[in-house]
């Protein structure tokens, strides 16, 4: 164990690079907002095993220890701190941390005696209730102005991260490893393009991974493009579990998805790499810089063609692409959770810092049937437990995810300790990584609206079959939202005359000339995103982008030129693909 870190006068340690994360989860969701990948004590009320590393101290002595952390309930209860932890170095330990910071910042842990030579360092969780820490700073001197936010990310990169020795070159680079990214990369690679797919998580599939556990929605393989959707089908899960404890990790077949990508000869897959910057040459993206956060290295890659398949439009925002974002009245994010019957159930602690639901109705409380025909445990933690609809979906995404945590813990506390219900059950799963529905929408040459579905565009190419399905806070549960944050939604649907074929012009940026996009961040309005956002449809968009990228390479042209000069060739290609549709395990969306 160890990563050859040396403490001389001071030392900065990134917790995401600890070789042993114990029971903590590496959370990369908010790196561009708070400044790092952090460890999250996602123990569901049971303290997580220690995260551990080591370093070498040149000179024994007393050193000041600081943690870059956040008391995550401070926006609601600054006097409470459920996410407490300690840092241990040798036989010494800090005071309890995760208590004082009301936003991401540095918390002082005290002065510790550190021996010369090898030292073991660990982060010791005290609660299992979502404590978090991104960096540890050890110094002989007291510090008053350590950087925060994006500045702490730059401080870390400048201090600790190995610079790239070269720039890797590809024909096509996709940033984001959900269905849009996977399918665009496979399509491009099979057309002969050297392709790079970048994913910030250890698994691919995005919302359809074991981390998030959302099943697939939408249809594929529709005439006149019967083979468009074949690649989506290769990633199709064989079984689904919609609600409750049946929604198991193994249903998402993470390793099989990875195997398909790794077997593609023209495709390079980088897992656990975060996009941190882009370079421009005029109106083009010239290169991107990626952080390998496990190995503390930077990777630089360039290509004539890029695709933003991040869902959040992160590459687009960095590159100065035009985009829209709805900051109030948009769809939110979910962290699915479930309970299971246990042979040896443990008591669950009271959670006074959670949302107090003791006097409020919520799905799963009592025997009331919910609005989708379920009750009891099948109503707990499913897709309509959703928050963030009135917050900026980028700047306040961590806040919204934490509302989900507080709603979950508040509900389970109420059921177990107030109602004395579910006494034979335990809380066994909750997604630490949020499943998002809507954030940035990158603007193309067309911004597709709901009204446009009355028309057929000449560049129609990617089938969508889902309804106009958008979510709003559920009026039946307004009493539960007494703090102001809604966390139960209802879906508002209008039928689509399907299949409707989305136009190609929503799949490239109108002002970054070499950037495609695919997935929920394409050029649609809020209402139109209700049909375009589902994952099989995102994958179809990805396939179209991959085939279009191949034509771009053939003619050394940009994505817009496919529409203005080579549209017939793209449509002919899509029509020529032989149908290889696979059976779908289900057709439900959240």
Helices and strands as residue ranges (DSSP letters): E 5-7, E 10-14, G 15-17, E 25-27, H 31-34, E 38-42, E 51-57, E 61-69, H 74-77, E 85-89, E 92-93, E 105-114, E 117-125, E 129-139, H 150-160, E 167-175, H 179-190, E 195-198, G 206-208, H 230-234, G 244-246, G 249-252, H 254-262, E 267-270, E 273-281, E 284-292, E 297-308, H 314-318, E 323-325, E 333-334, E 337-341, G 376-379, E 386-387, H 397-413, I 414-418, E 425-430, E 435-436, E 440-442, G 450-454, E 460-464, E 468-473, G 475-481, E 489-494, E 500-503, G 504-506, E 515-517, H 529-532, H 535-555, H 559-565, H 567-576
